């Protein structure tokens, strides 16, 4: 009973057209983009109104106004819904419903003193065509990326997963500026607890607006204050659908060319779908190389600082002589020298990313060479440290995930400080803190270091290396999918010639 009274209180219909016009003009603060037209059709006063830049004007003229003005039948709401050559008609009873539909691009037709109002969806969508991925480039495999159109993205996903089990759950997020969100999963495979957890987080999110998928991802993560990303972001449909078929959950957002996948582990950010398109030996080699590059990127510069500052004994004699000669003219301690060079490298990287593509590439290459050479000649740094920092930067760029690569680069700075203060003991202390921190971290309630913790040895061939497809008949137990079996292993091994 209370809900019914609340709805009636918000209902303004029936109302005169003049009063409706005044009410809408006041609500939109005399905005000239609100187009409100009045017509007399078959002894009936009819109003047509919409937001100018939100609708397809040509479609309104041809499919709505011309049939409406030429209508010779008695005009009623039912006549409008069934006689006009439009398929997306609906009715509204409250002012709030009218305002919400108006701002997204619906066109309203009101017959004076009727108890409800009719609207048609004629939303004007400005979207780019499907193009090649920019941030996640591949040598092999599909090159297309997601776009800002949710319907296009859903179409791409549906064309790659042709199954009735594929679910697109609709969620609206944002009070001030509502945005369409789709929760994507395979009903027969995805873990039901994970689906319920993600659904609950989406439905309980209380915000005015979300700017992008990456912003929504930060709201959804288990810990918003953590440096490590807990969900995998991607602009590649093949990576998205690959994870969906493995039992994970995806999220698509309107007006965003990026999707995110959950749950994730630390090792998910080092995987690439390109590993699947190569022979298993090459795919395994590249995946192992990325793991080693991540460790190398984190440790190489701090280890140099610790060795040069305290632990001279771990450096071979000939190399120690070269380092001593190189640092002879440098007036700064190794910790300051390393921090300065790392900071300059980050400046070059950020400047190159913000400048136009051709200028950015030139500036990155020329700027790195010129500044590095000038820094050595000026005695600000040693040439050996430049090599070390460059190798560390190259290693961080091998990470397929841009956000995770940024995390790796940030971790280097406190480790350099600890190495400069305590030497190798400081690096060990920092690494222990990182491991303990990641042991406590979760992604959608799942351990972040799985399958190392908790230990799942049978999942190693899906994480640390890539086994041949004949030996990948099971999905990873780490994510606890409903269905572990992907295909029959015995049938996959059988090979028959054409004459058998």
C-alpha positions as CSV (number, residue, x, y, z in Angstrom):
1,X,0.0,0.0,0.0
2,X,2.8,2.4,0.8
3,X,4.5,1.8,-2.5
4,X,1.3,2.5,-4.4
5,X,0.8,5.8,-2.6
6,X,4.3,6.8,-3.4
7,X,3.9,6.1,-7.1
8,X,0.6,8.1,-7.1
9,X,2.3,11.0,-5.5
10,X,4.9,11.2,-8.3
11,X,2.2,10.8,-11.0
12,X,1.4,14.1,-12.9
13,X,-1.0,12.6,-15.5
14,X,-3.6,13.5,-16.6
15,X,-2.4,17.0,-17.2
16,X,-2.9,19.7,-19.8
17,X,-0.2,20.1,-22.5
18,X,0.6,23.7,-21.5
19,X,1.1,22.7,-17.9
20,X,3.3,19.8,-19.0
21,X,5.4,22.1,-21.1
22,X,5.9,24.5,-18.2
23,X,6.9,21.7,-15.9
24,X,9.5,20.3,-18.3
25,X,10.9,23.7,-19.1
26,X,11.4,24.4,-15.4
27,X,13.0,21.0,-14.8
28,X,15.5,21.6,-17.6
29,X,16.2,25.2,-16.6
30,X,14.9,26.7,-19.9
31,X,17.4,24.6,-21.9
32,X,16.9,25.4,-25.6
33,X,17.8,21.8,-26.5
34,X,14.4,20.7,-25.1
35,X,12.2,20.7,-28.2
36,X,8.5,20.8,-27.4
37,X,6.0,20.9,-30.2
38,X,2.1,21.0,-30.1
39,X,-0.3,19.7,-32.7
40,X,-4.0,19.4,-33.3
41,X,-4.7,16.0,-34.8
42,X,-8.3,14.8,-35.3
43,X,-9.7,17.2,-32.6
44,X,-7.0,16.0,-30.2
45,X,-4.2,18.1,-28.7
46,X,-1.0,16.2,-29.0
47,X,2.5,17.2,-27.8
48,X,5.8,15.8,-29.1
49,X,9.0,16.5,-27.1
50,X,12.6,15.4,-26.9
51,X,16.2,16.5,-26.3
52,X,17.6,17.7,-29.6
53,X,21.1,16.3,-29.7
54,X,20.1,13.0,-28.1
55,X,17.9,11.7,-30.9
56,X,17.9,10.9,-34.6
57,X,16.2,13.9,-36.2
58,X,15.7,12.3,-39.6
59,X,14.1,9.2,-38.1
60,X,11.7,11.4,-36.1
61,X,10.6,13.2,-39.2
62,X,10.1,10.1,-41.4
63,X,9.0,7.5,-39.0
64,X,7.1,9.5,-36.3
65,X,5.9,12.9,-37.3
66,X,4.8,12.2,-40.9
67,X,2.7,9.1,-39.9
68,X,1.4,10.9,-36.9
69,X,0.2,14.0,-38.7
70,X,-1.3,11.9,-41.5
71,X,-3.2,9.6,-39.1
72,X,-6.9,9.4,-39.9
73,X,-7.9,7.2,-37.1
74,X,-8.9,8.2,-33.6
75,X,-5.7,9.0,-31.7
76,X,-5.2,7.0,-28.6
77,X,-2.1,5.6,-26.8
78,X,-2.9,2.1,-28.3
79,X,-3.1,3.6,-31.8
80,X,0.3,5.3,-31.3
81,X,1.9,2.1,-30.1
82,X,0.5,-0.2,-32.9
83,X,0.1,2.1,-35.9
84,X,3.4,4.1,-35.9
85,X,6.2,2.2,-37.8
86,X,8.3,2.0,-34.7
87,X,9.1,-1.1,-32.6
88,X,10.4,0.3,-29.3
89,X,7.3,1.9,-27.9
90,X,6.5,2.0,-24.2
91,X,4.4,3.9,-21.7
92,X,5.2,5.9,-18.6
93,X,3.1,7.1,-15.7
94,X,5.5,9.1,-13.5
95,X,7.5,12.3,-14.0
96,X,10.7,10.6,-12.9
97,X,10.3,7.9,-15.5
98,X,9.7,10.6,-18.2
99,X,12.8,12.5,-17.2
100,X,15.1,9.5,-17.1
101,X,14.0,8.4,-20.5
102,X,14.1,11.9,-22.0
103,X,17.8,12.5,-21.1
104,X,18.9,9.2,-22.7
105,X,17.3,10.0,-26.1
106,X,13.6,8.8,-26.1
107,X,10.9,10.8,-27.9
108,X,7.6,11.3,-26.1
109,X,4.1,11.7,-27.5
110,X,1.4,12.9,-25.1
111,X,-2.3,13.1,-25.8
112,X,-3.8,15.8,-23.6
113,X,-5.5,14.6,-20.4
114,X,-4.5,11.0,-20.9
115,X,-3.4,9.0,-17.8
116,X,-0.1,7.8,-19.4
117,X,2.4,9.0,-21.9
118,X,3.9,7.1,-24.9
119,X,7.7,7.1,-25.8
120,X,9.8,5.7,-28.5
121,X,13.6,5.0,-28.3
122,X,15.4,7.0,-31.0
123,X,18.8,7.3,-29.3
124,X,21.5,8.9,-31.3
125,X,24.7,6.9,-30.6
126,X,28.1,8.2,-31.8
127,X,30.5,5.2,-31.8
128,X,33.6,4.4,-33.6
129,X,33.9,1.3,-35.7
130,X,35.7,-1.8,-34.6
131,X,39.4,-1.2,-34.8
132,X,42.7,-2.7,-33.9
133,X,43.7,-2.9,-30.3
134,X,46.1,-0.1,-29.1
135,X,47.3,-1.0,-25.6
136,X,47.4,-4.8,-26.0
137,X,49.0,-5.4,-29.3
138,X,49.4,-9.0,-30.7
139,X,51.5,-10.5,-33.4
140,X,49.2,-13.5,-33.8
141,X,45.5,-13.9,-33.3
142,X,42.5,-11.6,-33.7
143,X,43.4,-7.9,-33.8
144,X,40.0,-6.3,-33.1
145,X,39.2,-4.5,-29.9
146,X,36.1,-3.5,-27.9
147,X,34.5,-0.2,-28.7
148,X,32.5,2.3,-26.7
149,X,29.2,0.7,-27.9
150,X,27.9,-1.8,-25.4
151,X,25.6,-3.4,-28.1
152,X,28.6,-3.9,-30.4
153,X,30.7,-5.4,-27.6
154,X,27.9,-7.8,-26.7
155,X,27.6,-8.8,-30.4
156,X,31.3,-9.5,-30.6
157,X,31.2,-11.7,-27.4
158,X,28.1,-13.5,-28.6
159,X,29.7,-14.2,-32.0
160,X,32.7,-15.8,-30.3
161,X,30.7,-17.8,-27.7
162,X,27.8,-19.3,-29.6
163,X,26.0,-20.9,-26.6
164,X,22.7,-20.6,-24.9
165,X,24.5,-20.8,-21.6
166,X,26.0,-17.3,-22.2
167,X,24.4,-14.8,-19.8
168,X,24.3,-11.0,-20.1
169,X,22.8,-9.7,-16.8
170,X,21.7,-6.1,-17.0
171,X,22.6,-3.7,-14.2
172,X,22.1,0.1,-13.9
173,X,24.8,1.9,-12.0
174,X,24.7,5.6,-11.1
175,X,22.1,8.0,-9.7
176,X,23.1,11.2,-11.4
177,X,24.1,9.6,-14.7
178,X,22.9,6.0,-14.9
179,X,25.0,3.7,-17.1
180,X,24.3,0.3,-18.5
181,X,26.5,-2.5,-17.2
182,X,26.4,-6.2,-18.2
183,X,27.6,-9.1,-16.0
184,X,28.8,-11.8,-18.4
185,X,29.3,-15.5,-17.6
186,X,28.6,-19.0,-18.7
187,X,25.8,-20.4,-16.5
188,X,26.9,-24.0,-16.8
189,X,30.6,-23.3,-15.9
190,X,31.0,-20.2,-13.8
191,X,31.1,-20.7,-10.0
192,X,27.8,-19.6,-8.6
193,X,29.3,-18.0,-5.4
194,X,31.5,-15.8,-7.6
195,X,28.6,-14.8,-9.8
196,X,26.5,-13.9,-6.7
197,X,29.4,-12.0,-5.1
198,X,29.9,-9.9,-8.2
199,X,26.2,-9.4,-8.7
200,X,25.8,-8.2,-5.1
201,X,28.7,-5.8,-5.4
202,X,27.3,-4.3,-8.6
203,X,23.8,-4.0,-7.2
204,X,24.9,-2.5,-3.9
205,X,27.2,0.1,-5.4
206,X,25.9,3.5,-4.5
207,X,27.5,6.2,-6.6
208,X,26.4,9.2,-8.7
209,X,28.3,8.0,-11.8
210,X,31.1,5.8,-13.1
211,X,33.4,7.3,-15.7
212,X,34.8,4.1,-17.2
213,X,35.2,0.3,-16.7
214,X,38.5,0.9,-15.0
215,X,36.8,3.2,-12.4
216,X,34.1,0.6,-11.8
217,X,36.8,-2.1,-11.4
218,X,38.3,-0.2,-8.6
219,X,35.0,0.0,-6.8
220,X,34.5,-3.7,-7.2
221,X,37.9,-4.9,-6.1
222,X,38.3,-6.6,-2.7
223,X,40.6,-3.8,-1.5
224,X,40.5,-0.3,-3.0
225,X,43.6,0.8,-1.1
226,X,45.8,-1.9,-2.5
227,X,48.6,-1.2,-5.0
228,X,48.1,-4.5,-6.9
229,X,45.2,-4.7,-9.4
230,X,42.8,-7.5,-8.4
231,X,40.8,-7.8,-11.6
232,X,42.2,-8.1,-15.1
233,X,41.3,-5.3,-17.5
234,X,41.4,-6.0,-21.3
235,X,40.3,-4.4,-24.6
236,X,40.7,-7.7,-26.5
237,X,37.5,-9.7,-27.1
238,X,39.5,-13.0,-27.5
239,X,41.1,-12.6,-24.1
240,X,37.7,-11.8,-22.6
241,X,35.9,-14.8,-24.1
242,X,38.8,-17.1,-23.4
243,X,38.5,-16.3,-19.7
244,X,34.7,-16.6,-19.7
245,X,35.0,-20.2,-21.1
246,X,37.4,-21.0,-18.3
247,X,34.8,-20.2,-15.7
248,X,35.6,-16.6,-14.9
249,X,33.2,-13.6,-14.9
250,X,33.3,-10.6,-17.1
251,X,31.9,-7.1,-16.9
252,X,31.1,-4.7,-19.8
253,X,30.2,-1.1,-19.4
254,X,28.4,1.3,-21.8
255,X,30.7,4.0,-23.4
256,X,33.9,2.1,-22.4
257,X,36.2,0.2,-24.8
258,X,37.6,-1.9,-21.9
259,X,36.2,-4.9,-20.0
260,X,37.4,-6.5,-16.8
261,X,37.6,-10.2,-15.7
262,X,37.3,-11.7,-12.2
263,X,38.6,-13.5,-10.2
264,X,42.3,-13.0,-11.0
265,X,45.6,-14.1,-9.6
266,X,49.0,-12.5,-9.7
267,X,49.9,-14.7,-12.6
268,X,46.8,-13.8,-14.7
269,X,48.4,-10.4,-15.5
270,X,51.4,-12.2,-17.1
271,X,49.3,-14.4,-19.4
272,X,48.5,-13.5,-23.0
273,X,46.2,-15.1,-25.5
274,X,49.1,-15.0,-27.9
275,X,50.6,-17.9,-26.0
276,X,47.7,-20.0,-27.3
277,X,48.3,-19.2,-30.9
278,X,51.9,-20.4,-30.8
279,X,53.3,-23.9,-30.4
280,X,53.2,-24.9,-26.8
281,X,57.0,-24.8,-26.5
282,X,57.1,-21.2,-27.7
283,X,54.1,-20.2,-25.6
284,X,55.6,-21.7,-22.5
285,X,59.0,-20.0,-23.2
286,X,57.3,-16.6,-23.5
287,X,55.2,-17.1,-20.4
288,X,58.3,-18.1,-18.3
289,X,60.3,-15.2,-19.8
290,X,57.6,-12.8,-18.5
291,X,57.8,-14.2,-15.0
292,X,61.5,-13.9,-15.0
293,X,61.3,-10.4,-16.5
294,X,58.9,-9.3,-13.7
295,X,61.3,-10.5,-11.0
296,X,64.3,-9.0,-12.9
297,X,62.5,-5.7,-13.2
298,X,61.8,-5.5,-9.5
299,X,65.2,-6.6,-8.2
300,X,68.0,-5.6,-10.7
301,X,68.3,-1.9,-9.7
302,X,67.9,-2.4,-5.9
303,X,70.5,-5.3,-6.1
304,X,72.9,-2.9,-7.9
305,X,72.5,-0.2,-5.2
306,X,72.9,-2.8,-2.4
307,X,76.0,-4.3,-4.0
308,X,77.7,-1.0,-4.8
309,X,76.9,0.4,-1.3
310,X,77.5,-2.5,1.0
311,X,78.0,-6.0,-0.5
312,X,81.1,-5.5,-2.7
313,X,82.0,-9.1,-2.3
314,X,79.2,-10.4,-4.5
315,X,80.6,-8.5,-7.5
316,X,83.3,-10.2,-9.6
317,X,86.6,-8.4,-9.4
318,X,86.9,-7.3,-13.0
319,X,83.3,-5.9,-13.0
320,X,84.0,-4.2,-9.6
321,X,87.0,-2.4,-11.2
322,X,84.8,-1.3,-14.1
323,X,82.1,0.0,-11.7
324,X,84.7,1.8,-9.7
325,X,86.1,3.6,-12.8
326,X,82.6,4.4,-14.0
327,X,81.6,5.9,-10.6
328,X,84.8,7.8,-10.0
329,X,83.5,11.1,-11.2
330,X,80.0,10.7,-9.7
331,X,79.6,12.8,-6.5
332,X,76.3,11.2,-5.4
333,X,75.8,8.0,-3.4
334,X,74.3,5.0,-5.4
335,X,70.9,5.3,-3.9
336,X,70.5,8.9,-5.0
337,X,72.0,8.1,-8.4
338,X,69.6,5.2,-9.0
339,X,66.5,7.2,-7.8
340,X,67.4,10.1,-10.1
341,X,67.9,7.9,-13.1
342,X,64.7,5.9,-12.5
343,X,62.8,9.2,-12.1
344,X,64.2,10.5,-15.3
345,X,63.2,7.3,-17.1
346,X,59.6,7.6,-15.8
347,X,59.5,11.2,-17.0
348,X,60.5,10.1,-20.5
349,X,58.0,7.3,-20.5
350,X,55.1,9.6,-19.4
351,X,56.0,12.3,-21.8
352,X,56.2,9.9,-24.6
353,X,52.8,8.5,-23.8
354,X,51.2,12.0,-23.7
355,X,52.6,13.3,-26.9
356,X,51.3,12.5,-30.4
357,X,52.5,9.0,-31.5
358,X,55.2,10.0,-34.0
359,X,56.5,12.8,-31.8
360,X,56.4,10.6,-28.7
361,X,58.4,7.8,-30.2
362,X,61.1,10.3,-31.5
363,X,61.2,12.1,-28.1
364,X,61.5,8.8,-26.2
365,X,64.4,7.5,-28.3
366,X,66.3,10.8,-28.8
367,X,65.6,12.0,-25.3
368,X,66.8,8.8,-23.7
369,X,70.1,8.8,-25.7
370,X,70.8,12.5,-25.3
371,X,69.9,12.7,-21.6
372,X,71.8,9.5,-20.8
373,X,74.9,10.6,-22.6
374,X,74.8,14.1,-21.1
375,X,74.2,12.7,-17.6
376,X,77.3,10.4,-17.9
377,X,79.5,13.3,-19.3
378,X,78.3,15.6,-16.6
379,X,79.2,13.1,-13.9
380,X,75.6,12.8,-12.6
381,X,75.5,9.0,-13.1
382,X,77.6,6.1,-14.3
383,X,77.2,4.4,-17.7
384,X,76.8,1.0,-16.0
385,X,73.8,2.2,-14.0
386,X,72.2,3.5,-17.2
387,X,72.4,-0.1,-18.6
388,X,70.9,-1.5,-15.4
389,X,68.0,0.9,-15.4
390,X,67.3,0.4,-19.1
391,X,67.2,-3.4,-18.6
392,X,64.9,-3.0,-15.7
393,X,62.6,-0.7,-17.8
394,X,62.6,-3.1,-20.7
395,X,61.7,-6.0,-18.4
396,X,58.7,-4.1,-17.0
397,X,57.4,-3.5,-20.5
398,X,57.0,-7.2,-21.2
399,X,53.9,-7.4,-19.0
400,X,50.7,-7.7,-21.1
401,X,48.8,-5.6,-18.5
402,X,49.6,-1.9,-18.5
403,X,48.2,-1.4,-15.0
404,X,50.3,-4.3,-13.6
405,X,53.4,-3.0,-15.4
406,X,52.9,0.3,-13.6
407,X,52.6,-1.5,-10.3
408,X,55.9,-3.3,-10.9
409,X,57.7,0.0,-11.7
410,X,56.3,1.6,-8.5
411,X,57.5,-1.3,-6.3
412,X,61.1,-0.7,-7.5
413,X,61.3,2.7,-5.7
414,X,60.8,1.6,-2.1
415,X,63.0,-1.4,-2.7
416,X,65.8,0.9,-4.0
417,X,65.4,3.0,-0.8
418,X,65.6,-0.1,1.4
419,X,68.6,-1.4,-0.6
420,X,70.4,1.9,-0.1
421,X,69.8,1.9,3.7
422,X,70.1,-1.8,4.6
423,X,71.7,-3.4,1.6
424,X,70.6,-7.0,0.7
425,X,68.9,-7.3,4.1
426,X,66.7,-4.4,3.1
427,X,65.7,-6.1,-0.2
428,X,65.0,-9.3,1.7
429,X,62.8,-7.4,4.2
430,X,60.9,-5.7,1.3
431,X,60.3,-8.9,-0.5
432,X,59.1,-10.7,2.6
433,X,56.7,-7.8,3.2
434,X,55.4,-8.1,-0.4
435,X,54.9,-11.9,-0.2
436,X,53.1,-11.6,3.1
437,X,50.9,-8.8,1.7
438,X,50.0,-10.9,-1.4
439,X,49.3,-13.9,0.7
440,X,46.6,-11.9,2.4
441,X,45.2,-10.4,-0.8
442,X,42.2,-11.9,-2.5
443,X,40.3,-11.4,-5.8
444,X,36.6,-11.9,-5.5
445,X,37.4,-13.9,-2.4
446,X,39.9,-16.2,-4.1
447,X,43.6,-16.3,-3.1
448,X,45.8,-13.9,-5.1
449,X,48.8,-16.3,-5.2
450,X,46.9,-19.4,-6.4
451,X,47.9,-22.0,-7.5
452,X,51.0,-21.5,-5.3
453,X,48.8,-20.7,-2.3
454,X,46.8,-22.8,-1.7
455,X,49.0,-25.3,-3.7
456,X,47.3,-26.8,-6.8
457,X,50.1,-28.6,-8.7
458,X,47.7,-29.7,-11.4
459,X,47.1,-26.1,-12.4
460,X,50.7,-25.3,-13.0
461,X,50.4,-26.2,-16.7
462,X,47.7,-23.5,-17.0
463,X,49.7,-20.8,-15.2
464,X,53.5,-21.1,-15.4
465,X,53.7,-22.9,-18.7
466,X,51.4,-24.0,-21.5
467,X,50.8,-27.7,-22.0
468,X,49.8,-29.1,-25.4
469,X,46.1,-28.9,-26.0
470,X,45.6,-32.7,-25.8
471,X,46.8,-32.4,-22.1
472,X,44.5,-29.5,-21.3
473,X,41.3,-31.3,-20.9
474,X,40.5,-29.8,-17.5
475,X,39.8,-26.3,-16.4
476,X,41.8,-24.8,-13.5
477,X,40.6,-25.9,-10.1
478,X,41.8,-22.6,-8.7
479,X,38.5,-20.8,-9.8
480,X,36.3,-23.7,-8.8
481,X,34.2,-23.9,-12.0
482,X,31.0,-26.0,-12.0
483,X,32.3,-28.1,-14.8
484,X,36.0,-29.1,-14.6
485,X,36.0,-31.2,-17.8
486,X,36.5,-29.4,-21.1
487,X,36.7,-32.4,-23.4
488,X,37.3,-36.1,-23.4
489,X,41.0,-36.7,-23.2
490,X,41.0,-40.1,-24.8
491,X,39.0,-38.9,-27.8
492,X,41.3,-36.0,-28.3
493,X,44.4,-38.3,-28.6
494,X,42.8,-40.5,-31.2
495,X,43.9,-39.8,-34.8
496,X,42.2,-41.3,-37.7
497,X,43.3,-41.3,-41.4
498,X,40.8,-40.4,-44.1
499,X,40.5,-44.1,-45.2
500,X,39.7,-45.5,-41.8
